[in-house]
Amino acid sequence: MSKYIRISNALYNEFEAAAKKDKECEFTYLENKDECNMKSKIVKFLNINGSEYMDVENGARIRLDKIVLFNGEDTKILNHY
């Protein structure tokens, strides 16, 4: 797996705010160079060996730096570095 690329606090706060609302979110993320699309609620956040992840209601675990679209927004725009 590729090295984790830290995301900005602003982007993390967007994910966290969505989790607190307990509403279904839309994600597009990269998995083995393929784009995957999903709708699910965010359940919790984890830090595993220095990489940040979110667990979602349907059982998936998504690495935060692999999310390219979040609720229709390009994460590059939300990633304020």
Backbone as JSON Lines, residues from 0, in Angstrom:
{"i":0,"aa":"M","n":[0.84,-1.18,0.0],"ca":[0.0,0.0,0.0],"c":[0.88,1.24,0.0]}
{"i":1,"aa":"S","n":[0.43,2.3,-0.64],"ca":[1.21,3.52,-0.73],"c":[1.28,4.23,0.62]}
{"i":2,"aa":"K","n":[2.29,5.09,0.75],"ca":[2.5,5.83,1.99],"c":[1.34,6.79,2.22]}
{"i":3,"aa":"Y","n":[0.9,6.91,3.46],"ca":[-0.2,7.79,3.81],"c":[0.22,9.24,3.62]}
{"i":4,"aa":"I","n":[-0.66,10.02,3.0],"ca":[-0.44,11.46,2.82],"c":[-1.4,12.18,3.76]}
{"i":5,"aa":"R","n":[-0.85,12.89,4.71],"ca":[-1.65,13.56,5.73],"c":[-2.65,14.52,5.08]}
{"i":6,"aa":"I","n":[-3.89,14.53,5.6],"ca":[-4.9,15.46,5.12],"c":[-4.95,16.66,6.06]}
{"i":7,"aa":"S","n":[-5.51,17.76,5.58],"ca":[-5.58,18.98,6.39],"c":[-6.62,18.83,7.5]}
{"i":8,"aa":"N","n":[-6.48,19.66,8.52],"ca":[-7.47,19.69,9.6],"c":[-8.83,20.1,9.06]}
{"i":9,"aa":"A","n":[-8.85,21.0,8.09],"ca":[-10.11,21.46,7.51],"c":[-10.87,20.3,6.86]}
{"i":10,"aa":"L","n":[-10.18,19.46,6.12],"ca":[-10.82,18.31,5.49],"c":[-11.28,17.3,6.54]}
{"i":11,"aa":"Y","n":[-10.43,17.03,7.52],"ca":[-10.81,16.11,8.6],"c":[-12.06,16.63,9.3]}
{"i":12,"aa":"N","n":[-12.13,17.94,9.54],"ca":[-13.29,18.54,10.21],"c":[-14.56,18.36,9.39]}
{"i":13,"aa":"E","n":[-14.43,18.4,8.06],"ca":[-15.6,18.14,7.18],"c":[-16.11,16.72,7.39]}
{"i":14,"aa":"F","n":[-15.19,15.76,7.42],"ca":[-15.59,14.37,7.66],"c":[-16.23,14.22,9.03]}
{"i":15,"aa":"E","n":[-15.61,14.83,10.03],"ca":[-16.11,14.71,11.41],"c":[-17.49,15.35,11.56]}
{"i":16,"aa":"A","n":[-17.7,16.51,10.94],"ca":[-19.01,17.18,11.0],"c":[-20.09,16.3,10.37]}
{"i":17,"aa":"A","n":[-19.77,15.67,9.26],"ca":[-20.73,14.77,8.61],"c":[-21.06,13.58,9.5]}
{"i":18,"aa":"A","n":[-20.06,13.06,10.19],"ca":[-20.28,11.92,11.09],"c":[-21.21,12.31,12.23]}
{"i":19,"aa":"K","n":[-21.05,13.51,12.76],"ca":[-21.89,13.97,13.88],"c":[-23.34,14.16,13.46]}
{"i":20,"aa":"K","n":[-23.57,14.48,12.18],"ca":[-24.94,14.66,11.68],"c":[-25.65,13.33,11.51]}
{"i":21,"aa":"D","n":[-24.9,12.23,11.52],"ca":[-25.46,10.89,11.41],"c":[-26.32,10.73,10.15]}
{"i":22,"aa":"K","n":[-25.83,11.31,9.04],"ca":[-26.53,11.19,7.76],"c":[-25.66,10.45,6.77]}
{"i":23,"aa":"E","n":[-26.3,9.83,5.81],"ca":[-25.59,9.12,4.76],"c":[-24.76,10.11,3.93]}
{"i":24,"aa":"C","n":[-23.53,9.72,3.64],"ca":[-22.61,10.54,2.84],"c":[-22.26,9.78,1.56]}
{"i":25,"aa":"E","n":[-21.82,10.54,0.56],"ca":[-21.35,9.94,-0.68],"c":[-19.84,10.06,-0.75]}
{"i":26,"aa":"F","n":[-19.18,8.96,-1.09],"ca":[-17.73,8.92,-1.18],"c":[-17.31,8.37,-2.54]}
{"i":27,"aa":"T","n":[-16.28,8.94,-3.1],"ca":[-15.55,8.33,-4.19],"c":[-14.12,8.24,-3.7]}
{"i":28,"aa":"Y","n":[-13.57,7.05,-3.72],"ca":[-12.22,6.85,-3.2],"c":[-11.46,5.88,-4.09]}
{"i":29,"aa":"L","n":[-10.16,5.92,-3.95],"ca":[-9.29,5.05,-4.75],"c":[-8.97,3.78,-3.98]}
{"i":30,"aa":"E","n":[-9.13,2.66,-4.66],"ca":[-8.77,1.37,-4.08],"c":[-8.04,0.59,-5.17]}
{"i":31,"aa":"N","n":[-6.74,0.39,-4.98],"ca":[-5.92,-0.28,-5.99],"c":[-6.04,0.4,-7.36]}
{"i":32,"aa":"K","n":[-5.96,1.71,-7.37],"ca":[-6.01,2.56,-8.58],"c":[-7.38,2.6,-9.24]}
{"i":33,"aa":"D","n":[-8.37,1.92,-8.68],"ca":[-9.74,1.96,-9.2],"c":[-10.56,2.92,-8.35]}
{"i":34,"aa":"E","n":[-11.46,3.68,-9.0],"ca":[-12.36,4.54,-8.25],"c":[-13.57,3.73,-7.8]}
{"i":35,"aa":"C","n":[-13.89,3.84,-6.53],"ca":[-15.06,3.17,-5.96],"c":[-16.02,4.24,-5.46]}
{"i":36,"aa":"N","n":[-17.31,4.0,-5.64],"ca":[-18.34,4.93,-5.17],"c":[-19.17,4.24,-4.1]}
{"i":37,"aa":"M","n":[-19.57,5.02,-3.11],"ca":[-20.31,4.44,-2.0],"c":[-21.17,5.51,-1.34]}
{"i":38,"aa":"K","n":[-22.29,5.08,-0.8],"ca":[-23.11,5.9,0.07],"c":[-23.23,5.15,1.39]}
{"i":39,"aa":"S","n":[-22.89,5.82,2.48],"ca":[-22.98,5.19,3.79],"c":[-22.79,6.25,4.87]}
{"i":40,"aa":"K","n":[-23.16,5.92,6.09],"ca":[-22.91,6.79,7.24],"c":[-21.52,6.51,7.8]}
{"i":41,"aa":"I","n":[-20.88,7.55,8.3],"ca":[-19.59,7.4,8.95],"c":[-19.83,6.93,10.38]}
{"i":42,"aa":"V","n":[-19.15,5.86,10.79],"ca":[-19.33,5.29,12.12],"c":[-18.25,5.78,13.08]}
{"i":43,"aa":"K","n":[-16.98,5.68,12.67],"ca":[-15.89,6.11,13.56],"c":[-14.62,6.35,12.75]}
{"i":44,"aa":"F","n":[-13.68,7.03,13.41],"ca":[-12.37,7.32,12.82],"c":[-11.31,6.54,13.58]}
{"i":45,"aa":"L","n":[-10.29,6.11,12.86],"ca":[-9.21,5.33,13.47],"c":[-7.87,5.82,12.96]}
{"i":46,"aa":"N","n":[-6.84,5.63,13.77],"ca":[-5.47,5.86,13.35],"c":[-4.77,4.52,13.48]}
{"i":47,"aa":"I","n":[-4.33,3.98,12.36],"ca":[-3.67,2.67,12.34],"c":[-2.29,2.85,11.75]}
{"i":48,"aa":"N","n":[-1.27,2.65,12.57],"ca":[0.13,2.77,12.13],"c":[0.4,4.09,11.41]}
{"i":49,"aa":"G","n":[-0.16,5.19,11.94],"ca":[0.09,6.5,11.38],"c":[-0.79,6.89,10.21]}
{"i":50,"aa":"S","n":[-1.7,6.01,9.8],"ca":[-2.64,6.32,8.71],"c":[-4.03,6.49,9.3]}
{"i":51,"aa":"E","n":[-4.77,7.48,8.77],"ca":[-6.11,7.76,9.28],"c":[-7.16,7.09,8.39]}
{"i":52,"aa":"Y","n":[-8.14,6.47,9.04],"ca":[-9.21,5.75,8.36],"c":[-10.55,6.14,8.94]}
{"i":53,"aa":"M","n":[-11.6,5.86,8.18],"ca":[-12.95,5.92,8.73],"c":[-13.62,4.58,8.46]}
{"i":54,"aa":"D","n":[-14.39,4.15,9.43],"ca":[-15.25,2.99,9.24],"c":[-16.64,3.54,8.92]}
{"i":55,"aa":"V","n":[-17.29,2.91,7.95],"ca":[-18.63,3.34,7.57],"c":[-19.63,2.24,7.88]}
{"i":56,"aa":"E","n":[-20.89,2.62,7.89],"ca":[-21.96,1.73,8.35],"c":[-22.05,0.41,7.59]}
{"i":57,"aa":"N","n":[-21.67,0.4,6.32],"ca":[-21.8,-0.84,5.55],"c":[-20.62,-1.79,5.78]}
{"i":58,"aa":"G","n":[-19.72,-1.43,6.71],"ca":[-18.61,-2.32,7.07],"c":[-17.29,-2.01,6.39]}
{"i":59,"aa":"A","n":[-17.28,-1.07,5.46],"ca":[-16.03,-0.72,4.77],"c":[-15.13,0.14,5.66]}
{"i":60,"aa":"R","n":[-13.85,0.06,5.42],"ca":[-12.85,0.92,6.07],"c":[-12.13,1.66,4.96]}
{"i":61,"aa":"I","n":[-12.18,2.99,5.01],"ca":[-11.65,3.83,3.94],"c":[-10.5,4.68,4.5]}
{"i":62,"aa":"R","n":[-9.36,4.65,3.81],"ca":[-8.24,5.49,4.2],"c":[-8.54,6.92,3.75]}
{"i":63,"aa":"L","n":[-8.43,7.88,4.67],"ca":[-8.88,9.24,4.41],"c":[-8.17,9.9,3.23]}
{"i":64,"aa":"D","n":[-6.9,9.63,3.04],"ca":[-6.19,10.28,1.94],"c":[-6.54,9.68,0.58]}
{"i":65,"aa":"K","n":[-7.33,8.63,0.55],"ca":[-7.75,8.02,-0.71],"c":[-9.11,8.52,-1.18]}
{"i":66,"aa":"I","n":[-9.77,9.34,-0.38],"ca":[-11.07,9.89,-0.75],"c":[-10.85,11.05,-1.71]}
{"i":67,"aa":"V","n":[-11.43,10.97,-2.91],"ca":[-11.25,12.02,-3.92],"c":[-12.48,12.91,-4.06]}
{"i":68,"aa":"L","n":[-13.67,12.38,-3.76],"ca":[-14.89,13.18,-3.74],"c":[-15.65,12.87,-2.46]}
{"i":69,"aa":"F","n":[-16.16,13.91,-1.82],"ca":[-16.94,13.74,-0.59],"c":[-18.19,14.59,-0.71]}
{"i":70,"aa":"N","n":[-19.34,13.92,-0.74],"ca":[-20.63,14.6,-0.93],"c":[-20.6,15.54,-2.12]}
{"i":71,"aa":"G","n":[-20.02,15.07,-3.22],"ca":[-19.98,15.83,-4.46],"c":[-18.87,16.86,-4.56]}
{"i":72,"aa":"E","n":[-18.09,17.05,-3.5],"ca":[-17.01,18.04,-3.5],"c":[-15.67,17.34,-3.71]}
{"i":73,"aa":"D","n":[-14.85,17.93,-4.55],"ca":[-13.49,17.44,-4.77],"c":[-12.69,17.68,-3.49]}
{"i":74,"aa":"T","n":[-12.11,16.65,-2.93],"ca":[-11.38,16.82,-1.66],"c":[-10.14,17.69,-1.82]}
{"i":75,"aa":"K","n":[-9.63,17.87,-3.03],"ca":[-8.5,18.77,-3.22],"c":[-8.89,20.19,-2.86]}
{"i":76,"aa":"I","n":[-10.14,20.56,-3.1],"ca":[-10.64,21.89,-2.75],"c":[-10.78,22.02,-1.24]}
{"i":77,"aa":"L","n":[-11.22,20.95,-0.59],"ca":[-11.43,20.98,0.86],"c":[-10.14,20.79,1.65]}
{"i":78,"aa":"N","n":[-9.12,20.26,1.01],"ca":[-7.85,19.95,1.7],"c":[-6.98,21.21,1.7]}
{"i":79,"aa":"H","n":[-7.16,22.06,2.7],"ca":[-6.56,23.4,2.77],"c":[-5.14,23.36,3.32]}
{"i":80,"aa":"Y","n":[-4.18,23.06,2.46],"ca":[-2.77,23.12,2.86],"c":[-2.11,24.25,2.14]}
